[in-house]
Amino acid sequence: MNKTEEQLKEELSPDLYKVARQGGTEAPYAGKYYKNKEKGMYKCAVCGEELFSSDTKFDSYTGWPSFDDVVSSDKIETHKDVSHGMARTEVRCKKCKSHLGHVFDDGPKETTGKRYCINSICLDFEKAEELK
């Protein structure tokens, strides 16, 4: 991605900038995708990189969209996050380095056992029939 942080700050909404670029978190049950059941692809709202398939989305009852796997492990990167008195694993888009959410080891045991807990605001959704 060839945009400066200043360009991103000007282009992104203040809410998206706060979460994706400053590591914020949207309120639970408030995001546009936590209840979405449509088939398609979830992409990074900052750079458009394909990140999560609807096939891996599940209801975690946490208030955020949850996925048990990523489209490809080379699409994300993880970092240790010890903010707010907790030890967590942060998930970022590898292409643009935007904060997406966190990954936990309490996902469905019959699949990966992972729960990628992702902020809706950091995602765009493309319906399956719109995908090329």
A tleap script that builds the chain and sets N, CA, C and O, in Angstrom:
source leaprc.protein.ff14SB
mol = sequence {
  NMET ASN LYS THR GLU GLU GLN LEU LYS GLU
  GLU LEU SER PRO ASP LEU TYR LYS VAL ALA
  ARG GLN GLY GLY THR GLU ALA PRO TYR ALA
  GLY LYS TYR TYR LYS ASN LYS GLU LYS GLY
  MET TYR LYS CYS ALA VAL CYS GLY GLU GLU
  LEU PHE SER SER ASP THR LYS PHE ASP SER
  TYR THR GLY TRP PRO SER PHE ASP ASP VAL
  VAL SER SER ASP LYS ILE GLU THR HIE LYS
  ASP VAL SER HIE GLY MET ALA ARG THR GLU
  VAL ARG CYS LYS LYS CYS LYS SER HIE LEU
  GLY HIE VAL PHE ASP ASP GLY PRO LYS GLU
  THR THR GLY LYS ARG TYR CYS ILE ASN SER
  ILE CYS LEU ASP PHE GLU LYS ALA GLU GLU
  LEU CLYS
}
set mol.1.N position { 0.844 -1.172 0.000 }
set mol.1.CA position { 0.000 0.000 0.000 }
set mol.1.C position { 0.888 1.232 0.000 }
set mol.1.O position { 1.839 1.313 0.777 }
set mol.2.N position { 0.590 2.175 -0.851 }
set mol.2.CA position { 1.453 3.331 -1.031 }
set mol.2.C position { 0.881 4.621 -0.475 }
set mol.2.O position { 1.209 5.700 -0.970 }
set mol.3.N position { 0.041 4.540 0.534 }
set mol.3.CA position { -0.535 5.745 1.116 }
set mol.3.C position { 0.136 6.058 2.438 }
set mol.3.O position { 0.501 5.164 3.201 }
set mol.4.N position { 0.289 7.348 2.689 }
set mol.4.CA position { 0.852 7.762 3.964 }
set mol.4.C position { -0.241 7.716 5.029 }
set mol.4.O position { -1.432 7.652 4.725 }
set mol.5.N position { 0.195 7.750 6.269 }
set mol.5.CA position { -0.764 7.765 7.370 }
set mol.5.C position { -1.648 9.012 7.302 }
set mol.5.O position { -2.831 8.964 7.640 }
set mol.6.N position { -1.072 10.109 6.871 }
set mol.6.CA position { -1.841 11.359 6.725 }
set mol.6.C position { -2.917 11.216 5.645 }
set mol.6.O position { -4.037 11.694 5.822 }
set mol.7.N position { -2.586 10.566 4.539 }
set mol.7.CA position { -3.575 10.337 3.483 }
set mol.7.C position { -4.703 9.439 3.988 }
set mol.7.O position { -5.875 9.695 3.712 }
set mol.8.N position { -4.351 8.400 4.720 }
set mol.8.CA position { -5.369 7.505 5.268 }
set mol.8.C position { -6.284 8.246 6.245 }
set mol.8.O position { -7.497 8.032 6.254 }
set mol.9.N position { -5.708 9.098 7.047 }
set mol.9.CA position { -6.503 9.859 8.021 }
set mol.9.C position { -7.515 10.752 7.309 }
set mol.9.O position { -8.632 10.939 7.791 }
set mol.10.N position { -7.127 11.296 6.176 }
set mol.10.CA position { -8.030 12.147 5.399 }
set mol.10.C position { -9.097 11.338 4.673 }
set mol.10.O position { -10.231 11.796 4.541 }
set mol.11.N position { -8.749 10.133 4.196 }
set mol.11.CA position { -9.656 9.332 3.372 }
set mol.11.C position { -10.641 8.487 4.171 }
set mol.11.O position { -11.782 8.302 3.747 }
set mol.12.N position { -10.218 7.974 5.314 }
set mol.12.CA position { -11.066 7.079 6.096 }
set mol.12.C position { -12.002 7.868 7.002 }
set mol.12.O position { -11.700 8.996 7.392 }
set mol.13.N position { -13.139 7.264 7.333 }
set mol.13.CA position { -14.034 7.907 8.299 }
set mol.13.C position { -13.307 7.966 9.644 }
set mol.13.O position { -12.425 7.147 9.903 }
set mol.14.N position { -13.666 8.924 10.501 }
set mol.14.CA position { -13.014 9.000 11.814 }
set mol.14.C position { -13.140 7.698 12.612 }
set mol.14.O position { -12.194 7.300 13.292 }
set mol.15.N position { -14.307 7.029 12.535 }
set mol.15.CA position { -14.501 5.779 13.279 }
set mol.15.C position { -13.612 4.669 12.738 }
set mol.15.O position { -12.990 3.944 13.515 }
set mol.16.N position { -13.540 4.525 11.416 }
set mol.16.CA position { -12.678 3.499 10.832 }
set mol.16.C position { -11.223 3.796 11.150 }
set mol.16.O position { -10.469 2.882 11.485 }
set mol.17.N position { -10.818 5.036 11.055 }
set mol.17.CA position { -9.438 5.391 11.354 }
set mol.17.C position { -9.090 5.037 12.800 }
set mol.17.O position { -8.021 4.489 13.069 }
set mol.18.N position { -9.988 5.349 13.718 }
set mol.18.CA position { -9.740 5.081 15.145 }
set mol.18.C position { -9.544 3.582 15.406 }
set mol.18.O position { -8.651 3.195 16.161 }
set mol.19.N position { -10.369 2.748 14.789 }
set mol.19.CA position { -10.267 1.307 15.029 }
set mol.19.C position { -9.124 0.694 14.224 }
set mol.19.O position { -8.257 0.025 14.786 }
set mol.20.N position { -9.120 0.919 12.914 }
set mol.20.CA position { -8.153 0.244 12.040 }
set mol.20.C position { -6.726 0.769 12.183 }
set mol.20.O position { -5.774 -0.011 12.130 }
set mol.21.N position { -6.570 2.044 12.357 }
set mol.21.CA position { -5.225 2.611 12.356 }
set mol.21.C position { -4.697 2.918 13.758 }
set mol.21.O position { -3.488 3.035 13.958 }
set mol.22.N position { -5.618 3.048 14.739 }
set mol.22.CA position { -5.185 3.360 16.094 }
set mol.22.C position { -5.474 2.237 17.080 }
set mol.22.O position { -5.272 2.403 18.283 }
set mol.23.N position { -5.947 1.094 16.584 }
set mol.23.CA position { -6.154 -0.070 17.439 }
set mol.23.C position { -7.367 -0.013 18.336 }
set mol.23.O position { -7.409 -0.690 19.363 }
set mol.24.N position { -8.352 0.777 17.970 }
set mol.24.CA position { -9.567 0.863 18.775 }
set mol.24.C position { -10.455 -0.361 18.611 }
set mol.24.O position { -10.107 -1.314 17.914 }
set mol.25.N position { -11.602 -0.316 19.265 }
set mol.25.CA position { -12.582 -1.403 19.191 }
set mol.25.C position { -13.971 -0.798 19.084 }
set mol.25.O position { -14.308 0.135 19.813 }
set mol.26.N position { -14.778 -1.333 18.171 }
set mol.26.CA position { -16.150 -0.868 18.085 }
set mol.26.C position { -16.974 -1.531 19.184 }
set mol.26.O position { -16.594 -2.579 19.708 }
set mol.27.N position { -18.082 -0.927 19.523 }
set mol.27.CA position { -18.951 -1.477 20.564 }
set mol.27.C position { -19.524 -2.821 20.116 }
set mol.27.O position { -19.835 -2.995 18.938 }
set mol.28.N position { -19.668 -3.775 21.043 }
set mol.28.CA position { -20.271 -5.058 20.671 }
set mol.28.C position { -21.716 -4.877 20.236 }
set mol.28.O position { -22.408 -3.974 20.707 }
set mol.29.N position { -22.162 -5.732 19.344 }
set mol.29.CA position { -23.536 -5.762 18.820 }
set mol.29.C position { -23.901 -4.514 18.025 }
set mol.29.O position { -25.072 -4.314 17.703 }
set mol.30.N position { -22.933 -3.683 17.706 }
set mol.30.CA position { -23.216 -2.441 16.984 }
set mol.30.C position { -22.757 -2.498 15.525 }
set mol.30.O position { -23.209 -1.698 14.705 }
set mol.31.N position { -21.882 -3.417 15.199 }
set mol.31.CA position { -21.306 -3.481 13.866 }
set mol.31.C position { -22.265 -4.044 12.832 }
set mol.31.O position { -23.186 -4.793 13.155 }
set mol.32.N position { -22.030 -3.670 11.588 }
set mol.32.CA position { -22.947 -4.033 10.503 }
set mol.32.C position { -22.867 -5.493 10.086 }
set mol.32.O position { -23.762 -5.957 9.380 }
set mol.33.N position { -21.853 -6.233 10.481 }
set mol.33.CA position { -21.696 -7.603 9.990 }
set mol.33.C position { -21.830 -8.700 11.043 }
set mol.33.O position { -21.768 -9.880 10.696 }
set mol.34.N position { -22.010 -8.358 12.303 }
set mol.34.CA position { -22.013 -9.423 13.293 }
set mol.34.C position { -23.184 -10.380 13.122 }
set mol.34.O position { -23.088 -11.535 13.536 }
set mol.35.N position { -24.282 -9.938 12.526 }
set mol.35.CA position { -25.433 -10.812 12.267 }
set mol.35.C position { -25.542 -11.241 10.802 }
set mol.35.O position { -26.462 -11.978 10.447 }
set mol.36.N position { -24.634 -10.800 9.961 }
set mol.36.CA position { -24.724 -11.095 8.530 }
set mol.36.C position { -24.605 -12.599 8.271 }
set mol.36.O position { -23.665 -13.244 8.735 }
set mol.37.N position { -25.560 -13.145 7.532 }
set mol.37.CA position { -25.569 -14.582 7.199 }
set mol.37.C position { -25.400 -14.815 5.695 }
set mol.37.O position { -25.449 -15.958 5.242 }
set mol.38.N position { -25.205 -13.756 4.925 }
set mol.38.CA position { -25.081 -13.893 3.475 }
set mol.38.C position { -23.757 -14.557 3.105 }
set mol.38.O position { -22.776 -14.477 3.844 }
set mol.39.N position { -23.750 -15.208 1.954 }
set mol.39.CA position { -22.539 -15.848 1.439 }
set mol.39.C position { -21.707 -14.810 0.687 }
set mol.39.O position { -22.240 -13.994 -0.065 }
set mol.40.N position { -20.400 -14.858 0.902 }
set mol.40.CA position { -19.524 -13.930 0.212 }
set mol.40.C position { -18.167 -13.841 0.874 }
set mol.40.O position { -17.746 -14.734 1.609 }
set mol.41.N position { -17.490 -12.730 0.591 }
set mol.41.CA position { -16.116 -12.530 1.048 }
set mol.41.C position { -16.018 -11.242 1.865 }
set mol.41.O position { -16.537 -10.198 1.470 }
set mol.42.N position { -15.349 -11.338 2.999 }
set mol.42.CA position { -15.075 -10.173 3.834 }
set mol.42.C position { -13.676 -9.671 3.496 }
set mol.42.O position { -12.705 -10.428 3.499 }
set mol.43.N position { -13.598 -8.378 3.207 }
set mol.43.CA position { -12.343 -7.761 2.786 }
set mol.43.C position { -11.938 -6.657 3.756 }
set mol.43.O position { -12.775 -6.116 4.479 }
set mol.44.N position { -10.664 -6.333 3.765 }
set mol.44.CA position { -10.160 -5.224 4.578 }
set mol.44.C position { -10.795 -3.935 4.078 }
set mol.44.O position { -10.744 -3.638 2.885 }
set mol.45.N position { -11.391 -3.169 4.981 }
set mol.45.CA position { -12.054 -1.915 4.614 }
set mol.45.C position { -11.056 -0.830 4.241 }
set mol.45.O position { -11.444 0.174 3.643 }
set mol.46.N position { -9.794 -1.000 4.573 }
set mol.46.CA position { -8.779 0.001 4.263 }
set mol.46.C position { -8.148 -0.243 2.896 }
set mol.46.O position { -7.983 0.694 2.114 }
set mol.47.N position { -7.792 -1.507 2.600 }
set mol.47.CA position { -7.055 -1.774 1.362 }
set mol.47.C position { -7.750 -2.739 0.393 }
set mol.47.O position { -7.295 -2.898 -0.739 }
set mol.48.N position { -8.836 -3.381 0.814 }
set mol.48.CA position { -9.576 -4.276 -0.071 }
set mol.48.C position { -9.066 -5.707 -0.135 }
set mol.48.O position { -9.580 -6.505 -0.919 }
set mol.49.N position { -8.078 -6.046 0.660 }
set mol.49.CA position { -7.540 -7.411 0.655 }
set mol.49.C position { -8.597 -8.407 1.142 }
set mol.49.O position { -9.267 -8.154 2.143 }
set mol.50.N position { -8.750 -9.529 0.445 }
set mol.50.CA position { -9.679 -10.580 0.869 }
set mol.50.C position { -9.122 -11.257 2.111 }
set mol.50.O position { -7.977 -11.711 2.118 }
set mol.51.N position { -9.943 -11.325 3.175 }
set mol.51.CA position { -9.466 -11.840 4.452 }
set mol.51.C position { -10.227 -13.062 4.960 }
set mol.51.O position { -9.613 -14.050 5.363 }
set mol.52.N position { -11.559 -13.005 4.945 }
set mol.52.CA position { -12.379 -14.057 5.537 }
set mol.52.C position { -13.524 -14.432 4.609 }
set mol.52.O position { -14.156 -13.562 4.011 }
set mol.53.N position { -13.790 -15.721 4.492 }
set mol.53.CA position { -14.931 -16.217 3.726 }
set mol.53.C position { -16.126 -16.383 4.667 }
set mol.53.O position { -15.963 -16.707 5.843 }
set mol.54.N position { -17.310 -16.158 4.139 }
set mol.54.CA position { -18.512 -16.387 4.933 }
set mol.54.C position { -18.622 -17.850 5.357 }
set mol.54.O position { -19.305 -18.158 6.333 }
set mol.55.N position { -17.963 -18.747 4.641 }
set mol.55.CA position { -17.986 -20.172 4.985 }
set mol.55.C position { -17.330 -20.454 6.335 }
set mol.55.O position { -17.584 -21.495 6.942 }
set mol.56.N position { -16.490 -19.537 6.808 }
set mol.56.CA position { -15.808 -19.743 8.086 }
set mol.56.C position { -16.396 -18.891 9.208 }
set mol.56.O position { -15.881 -18.898 10.326 }
set mol.57.N position { -17.472 -18.158 8.917 }
set mol.57.CA position { -18.106 -17.293 9.915 }
set mol.57.C position { -19.034 -18.123 10.796 }
set mol.57.O position { -19.730 -19.016 10.313 }
set mol.58.N position { -19.037 -17.823 12.080 }
set mol.58.CA position { -19.930 -18.508 13.009 }
set mol.58.C position { -20.404 -17.527 14.071 }
set mol.58.O position { -19.795 -16.475 14.265 }
set mol.59.N position { -21.484 -17.866 14.755 }
set mol.59.CA position { -22.022 -17.003 15.797 }
set mol.59.C position { -21.353 -17.342 17.118 }
set mol.59.O position { -21.585 -18.407 17.691 }
set mol.60.N position { -20.530 -16.435 17.587 }
set mol.60.CA position { -19.798 -16.645 18.838 }
set mol.60.C position { -20.521 -16.020 20.022 }
set mol.60.O position { -20.095 -16.181 21.166 }
set mol.61.N position { -21.604 -15.313 19.758 }
set mol.61.CA position { -22.388 -14.641 20.809 }
set mol.61.C position { -21.556 -13.622 21.573 }
set mol.61.O position { -21.776 -13.397 22.763 }
set mol.62.N position { -20.595 -13.005 20.883 }
set mol.62.CA position { -19.744 -11.989 21.504 }
set mol.62.C position { -20.107 -10.577 21.056 }
set mol.62.O position { -19.708 -9.604 21.697 }
set mol.63.N position { -20.864 -10.454 19.957 }
set mol.63.CA position { -21.220 -9.139 19.452 }
set mol.63.C position { -20.350 -8.649 18.316 }
set mol.63.O position { -20.574 -7.562 17.785 }
set mol.64.N position { -19.355 -9.441 17.935 }
set mol.64.CA position { -18.493 -9.105 16.809 }
set mol.64.C position { -18.510 -10.259 15.813 }
set mol.64.O position { -18.723 -11.407 16.203 }
set mol.65.N position { -18.288 -9.970 14.532 }
set mol.65.CA position { -18.179 -11.070 13.571 }
set mol.65.C position { -17.030 -11.993 13.980 }
set mol.65.O position { -15.946 -11.534 14.339 }
set mol.66.N position { -17.287 -13.284 13.920 }
set mol.66.CA position { -16.269 -14.261 14.307 }
set mol.66.C position { -16.078 -15.283 13.191 }
set mol.66.O position { -17.037 -15.727 12.560 }
set mol.67.N position { -14.841 -15.636 12.968 }
set mol.67.CA position { -14.465 -16.576 11.911 }
set mol.67.C position { -13.526 -17.609 12.515 }
set mol.67.O position { -12.763 -17.297 13.429 }
set mol.68.N position { -13.577 -18.845 12.008 }
set mol.68.CA position { -12.656 -19.852 12.536 }
set mol.68.C position { -11.393 -19.999 11.690 }
set mol.68.O position { -10.500 -20.771 12.037 }
set mol.69.N position { -11.316 -19.257 10.578 }
set mol.69.CA position { -10.111 -19.319 9.756 }
set mol.69.C position { -10.047 -18.109 8.832 }
set mol.69.O position { -11.049 -17.428 8.612 }
set mol.70.N position { -8.879 -17.856 8.303 }
set mol.70.CA position { -8.663 -16.785 7.327 }
set mol.70.C position { -8.625 -17.398 5.926 }
set mol.70.O position { -8.438 -18.606 5.779 }
set mol.71.N position { -8.801 -16.571 4.909 }
set mol.71.CA position { -8.739 -17.049 3.530 }
set mol.71.C position { -7.380 -17.694 3.266 }
set mol.71.O position { -7.294 -18.750 2.639 }
set mol.72.N position { -6.335 -17.056 3.745 }
set mol.72.CA position { -4.969 -17.565 3.584 }
set mol.72.C position { -4.119 -16.976 4.708 }
set mol.72.O position { -4.257 -15.799 5.043 }
set mol.73.N position { -3.255 -17.780 5.279 }
set mol.73.CA position { -2.438 -17.307 6.396 }
set mol.73.C position { -1.502 -16.167 6.008 }
set mol.73.O position { -1.018 -15.446 6.880 }
set mol.74.N position { -1.240 -15.993 4.710 }
set mol.74.CA position { -0.368 -14.901 4.299 }
set mol.74.C position { -1.111 -13.579 4.135 }
set mol.74.O position { -0.523 -12.598 3.679 }
set mol.75.N position { -2.395 -13.535 4.499 }
set mol.75.CA position { -3.190 -12.303 4.393 }
set mol.75.C position { -3.213 -11.510 5.689 }
set mol.75.O position { -3.569 -10.332 5.697 }
set mol.76.N position { -2.831 -12.162 6.792 }
set mol.76.CA position { -2.853 -11.481 8.088 }
set mol.76.C position { -1.507 -11.640 8.784 }
set mol.76.O position { -0.672 -12.458 8.397 }
set mol.77.N position { -1.329 -10.840 9.811 }
set mol.77.CA position { -0.201 -11.019 10.706 }
set mol.77.C position { -0.720 -10.847 12.129 }
set mol.77.O position { -1.703 -10.143 12.360 }
set mol.78.N position { -0.061 -11.488 13.068 }
set mol.78.CA position { -0.490 -11.406 14.463 }
set mol.78.C position { 0.631 -10.819 15.315 }
set mol.78.O position { 1.816 -10.953 15.012 }
set mol.79.N position { 0.208 -10.170 16.384 }
set mol.79.CA position { 1.138 -9.530 17.307 }
set mol.79.C position { 0.625 -9.709 18.724 }
set mol.79.O position { -0.584 -9.735 18.954 }
set mol.80.N position { 1.528 -9.831 19.657 }
set mol.80.CA position { 1.168 -9.891 21.069 }
set mol.80.C position { 0.610 -8.537 21.486 }
set mol.80.O position { 1.184 -7.496 21.170 }
set mol.81.N position { -0.512 -8.558 22.196 }
set mol.81.CA position { -1.174 -7.335 22.657 }
set mol.81.C position { -1.417 -7.470 24.160 }
set mol.81.O position { -2.188 -8.325 24.595 }
set mol.82.N position { -0.767 -6.638 24.935 }
set mol.82.CA position { -0.927 -6.679 26.391 }
set mol.82.C position { -1.624 -5.426 26.923 }
set mol.82.O position { -1.482 -5.073 28.094 }
set mol.83.N position { -2.372 -4.764 26.054 }
set mol.83.CA position { -3.090 -3.560 26.477 }
set mol.83.C position { -4.303 -3.915 27.341 }
set mol.83.O position { -4.779 -5.050 27.319 }
set mol.84.N position { -4.781 -2.964 28.077 }
set mol.84.CA position { -5.993 -3.089 28.896 }
set mol.84.C position { -5.893 -4.215 29.933 }
set mol.84.O position { -6.905 -4.801 30.317 }
set mol.85.N position { -4.672 -4.514 30.381 }
set mol.85.CA position { -4.466 -5.517 31.414 }
set mol.85.C position { -4.738 -6.945 30.976 }
set mol.85.O position { -4.950 -7.820 31.816 }
set mol.86.N position { -4.737 -7.194 29.668 }
set mol.86.CA position { -4.984 -8.534 29.138 }
set mol.86.C position { -3.844 -8.938 28.215 }
set mol.86.O position { -3.164 -8.091 27.635 }
set mol.87.N position { -3.648 -10.251 28.089 }
set mol.87.CA position { -2.703 -10.789 27.109 }
set mol.87.C position { -3.527 -11.398 25.987 }
set mol.87.O position { -4.219 -12.397 26.182 }
set mol.88.N position { -3.445 -10.780 24.796 }
set mol.88.CA position { -4.226 -11.242 23.649 }
set mol.88.C position { -3.320 -11.277 22.422 }
set mol.88.O position { -2.175 -10.826 22.449 }
set mol.89.N position { -3.875 -11.829 21.349 }
set mol.89.CA position { -3.163 -11.843 20.079 }
set mol.89.C position { -3.919 -10.963 19.099 }
set mol.89.O position { -5.041 -11.275 18.701 }
set mol.90.N position { -3.294 -9.863 18.716 }
set mol.90.CA position { -3.895 -8.926 17.774 }
set mol.90.C position { -3.782 -9.466 16.353 }
set mol.90.O position { -2.792 -10.106 15.999 }
set mol.91.N position { -4.804 -9.202 15.543 }
set mol.91.CA position { -4.809 -9.576 14.133 }
set mol.91.C position { -4.761 -8.300 13.300 }
set mol.91.O position { -5.540 -7.373 13.524 }
set mol.92.N position { -3.845 -8.258 12.341 }
set mol.92.CA position { -3.727 -7.120 11.421 }
set mol.92.C position { -3.736 -7.615 9.986 }
set mol.92.O position { -3.328 -8.740 9.697 }
set mol.93.N position { -4.207 -6.759 9.093 }
set mol.93.CA position { -4.107 -7.031 7.664 }
set mol.93.C position { -2.629 -6.934 7.300 }
set mol.93.O position { -1.967 -5.943 7.608 }
set mol.94.N position { -2.128 -7.954 6.654 }
set mol.94.CA position { -0.705 -7.955 6.313 }
set mol.94.C position { -0.374 -6.914 5.242 }
set mol.94.O position { 0.726 -6.362 5.230 }
set mol.95.N position { -1.320 -6.646 4.350 }
set mol.95.CA position { -1.063 -5.721 3.246 }
set mol.95.C position { -0.945 -4.269 3.718 }
set mol.95.O position { -0.018 -3.565 3.321 }
set mol.96.N position { -1.878 -3.819 4.563 }
set mol.96.CA position { -1.878 -2.398 4.955 }
set mol.96.C position { -1.588 -2.168 6.438 }
set mol.96.O position { -1.537 -1.027 6.898 }
set mol.97.N position { -1.399 -3.260 7.181 }
set mol.97.CA position { -1.050 -3.192 8.608 }
set mol.97.C position { -2.168 -2.652 9.482 }
set mol.97.O position { -1.911 -2.232 10.610 }
set mol.98.N position { -3.399 -2.651 8.996 }
set mol.98.CA position { -4.525 -2.163 9.793 }
set mol.98.C position { -4.940 -3.177 10.846 }
set mol.98.O position { -4.944 -4.383 10.597 }
set mol.99.N position { -5.286 -2.678 12.018 }
set mol.99.CA position { -5.817 -3.497 13.107 }
set mol.99.C position { -7.194 -4.007 12.700 }
set mol.99.O position { -8.034 -3.237 12.233 }
set mol.100.N position { -7.422 -5.302 12.877 }
set mol.100.CA position { -8.717 -5.909 12.549 }
set mol.100.C position { -9.470 -6.365 13.787 }
set mol.100.O position { -10.694 -6.254 13.851 }
set mol.101.N position { -8.751 -6.870 14.755 }
set mol.101.CA position { -9.360 -7.418 15.965 }
set mol.101.C position { -8.358 -8.321 16.663 }
set mol.101.O position { -7.164 -8.025 16.701 }
set mol.102.N position { -8.855 -9.440 17.222 }
set mol.102.CA position { -8.001 -10.368 17.951 }
set mol.102.C position { -8.388 -11.803 17.607 }
set mol.102.O position { -9.490 -12.057 17.121 }
set mol.103.N position { -7.479 -12.733 17.860 }
set mol.103.CA position { -7.764 -14.156 17.671 }
set mol.103.C position { -7.613 -14.854 19.020 }
set mol.103.O position { -6.684 -14.586 19.782 }
set mol.104.N position { -8.554 -15.758 19.290 }
set mol.104.CA position { -8.590 -16.502 20.544 }
set mol.104.C position { -8.654 -18.006 20.243 }
set mol.104.O position { -9.000 -18.414 19.134 }
set mol.105.N position { -8.320 -18.805 21.232 }
set mol.105.CA position { -8.330 -20.258 21.074 }
set mol.105.C position { -9.621 -20.887 21.605 }
set mol.105.O position { -9.597 -22.012 22.104 }
set mol.106.N position { -10.730 -20.184 21.504 }
set mol.106.CA position { -12.001 -20.714 22.006 }
set mol.106.C position { -13.039 -20.852 20.886 }
set mol.106.O position { -14.241 -20.749 21.128 }
set mol.107.N position { -12.567 -21.084 19.677 }
set mol.107.CA position { -13.459 -21.270 18.537 }
set mol.107.C position { -13.961 -22.704 18.449 }
set mol.107.O position { -13.684 -23.518 19.330 }
set mol.108.N position { -14.693 -23.011 17.396 }
set mol.108.CA position { -15.264 -24.351 17.235 }
set mol.108.C position { -14.191 -25.443 17.222 }
set mol.108.O position { -13.280 -25.420 16.394 }
set mol.109.N position { -14.308 -26.382 18.135 }
set mol.109.CA position { -13.313 -27.469 18.245 }
set mol.109.C position { -13.355 -28.400 17.038 }
set mol.109.O position { -12.352 -29.035 16.711 }
set mol.110.N position { -14.514 -28.488 16.369 }
set mol.110.CA position { -14.633 -29.388 15.221 }
set mol.110.C position { -13.955 -28.825 13.975 }
set mol.110.O position { -13.829 -29.531 12.974 }
set mol.111.N position { -13.520 -27.578 14.019 }
set mol.111.CA position { -12.791 -27.002 12.877 }
set mol.111.C position { -11.380 -26.644 13.343 }
set mol.111.O position { -10.573 -27.535 13.608 }
set mol.112.N position { -11.080 -25.365 13.444 }
set mol.112.CA position { -9.719 -24.943 13.793 }
set mol.112.C position { -9.515 -24.686 15.279 }
set mol.112.O position { -8.378 -24.667 15.751 }
set mol.113.N position { -10.600 -24.488 16.023 }
set mol.113.CA position { -10.478 -24.118 17.426 }
set mol.113.C position { -10.170 -22.647 17.624 }
set mol.113.O position { -10.010 -22.191 18.756 }
set mol.114.N position { -10.086 -21.900 16.532 }
set mol.114.CA position { -9.768 -20.467 16.588 }
set mol.114.C position { -11.032 -19.623 16.471 }
set mol.114.O position { -12.011 -20.022 15.840 }
set mol.115.N position { -10.987 -18.449 17.095 }
set mol.115.CA position { -12.050 -17.453 16.929 }
set mol.115.C position { -11.393 -16.128 16.579 }
set mol.115.O position { -10.843 -15.441 17.440 }
set mol.116.N position { -11.459 -15.787 15.309 }
set mol.116.CA position { -10.990 -14.480 14.863 }
set mol.116.C position { -12.134 -13.507 15.126 }
set mol.116.O position { -13.135 -13.503 14.410 }
set mol.117.N position { -11.978 -12.693 16.147 }
set mol.117.CA position { -13.002 -11.744 16.587 }
set mol.117.C position { -12.657 -10.394 15.936 }
set mol.117.O position { -11.715 -9.715 16.345 }
set mol.118.N position { -13.435 -10.026 14.922 }
set mol.118.CA position { -13.060 -8.932 14.037 }
set mol.118.C position { -14.060 -7.783 14.112 }
set mol.118.O position { -15.268 -8.012 14.153 }
set mol.119.N position { -13.570 -6.572 14.130 }
set mol.119.CA position { -14.434 -5.391 14.128 }
set mol.119.C position { -15.108 -5.244 12.770 }
set mol.119.O position { -14.435 -5.220 11.740 }
set mol.120.N position { -16.441 -5.144 12.765 }
set mol.120.CA position { -17.188 -4.964 11.508 }
set mol.120.C position { -16.696 -3.775 10.711 }
set mol.120.O position { -16.600 -3.834 9.485 }
set mol.121.N position { -16.383 -2.693 11.410 }
set mol.121.CA position { -15.995 -1.466 10.719 }
set mol.121.C position { -14.720 -1.655 9.895 }
set mol.121.O position { -14.472 -0.902 8.953 }
set mol.122.N position { -13.921 -2.646 10.243 }
set mol.122.CA position { -12.672 -2.914 9.525 }
set mol.122.C position { -12.881 -3.795 8.305 }
set mol.122.O position { -11.927 -4.129 7.602 }
set mol.123.N position { -14.134 -4.172 8.054 }
set mol.123.CA position { -14.446 -5.077 6.956 }
set mol.123.C position { -15.399 -4.444 5.951 }
set mol.123.O position { -16.240 -3.617 6.302 }
set mol.124.N position { -15.251 -4.846 4.709 }
set mol.124.CA position { -16.238 -4.624 3.659 }
set mol.124.C position { -16.680 -6.011 3.238 }
set mol.124.O position { -15.912 -6.967 3.344 }
set mol.125.N position { -17.912 -6.132 2.763 }
set mol.125.CA position { -18.444 -7.434 2.382 }
set mol.125.C position { -18.868 -7.422 0.933 }
set mol.125.O position { -19.554 -6.506 0.478 }
set mol.126.N position { -18.457 -8.442 0.215 }
set mol.126.CA position { -18.871 -8.597 -1.179 }
set mol.126.C position { -19.660 -9.900 -1.285 }
set mol.126.O position { -19.141 -10.979 -0.999 }
set mol.127.N position { -20.921 -9.784 -1.699 }
set mol.127.CA position { -21.784 -10.952 -1.825 }
set mol.127.C position { -21.219 -11.919 -2.861 }
set mol.127.O position { -20.556 -11.518 -3.818 }
set mol.128.N position { -21.501 -13.204 -2.642 }
set mol.128.CA position { -20.961 -14.249 -3.512 }
set mol.128.C position { -21.293 -13.993 -4.971 }
set mol.128.O position { -20.433 -14.189 -5.830 }
set mol.129.N position { -22.511 -13.560 -5.285 }
set mol.129.CA position { -22.891 -13.340 -6.685 }
set mol.129.C position { -22.186 -12.146 -7.314 }
set mol.129.O position { -22.187 -11.997 -8.536 }
set mol.130.N position { -21.578 -11.289 -6.481 }
set mol.130.CA position { -20.844 -10.126 -6.999 }
set mol.130.C position { -19.365 -10.427 -7.206 }
set mol.130.O position { -18.663 -9.676 -7.885 }
set mol.131.N position { -18.886 -11.538 -6.614 }
set mol.131.CA position { -17.471 -11.890 -6.735 }
set mol.131.C position { -17.166 -12.337 -8.164 }
set mol.131.O position { -17.986 -12.974 -8.824 }
set mol.132.N position { -15.989 -11.993 -8.610 }
set mol.132.CA position { -15.586 -12.356 -9.970 }
set mol.132.C position { -14.941 -13.720 -9.997 }
set mol.132.O position { -14.538 -14.191 -11.061 }
savepdb mol mol.pdb
quit
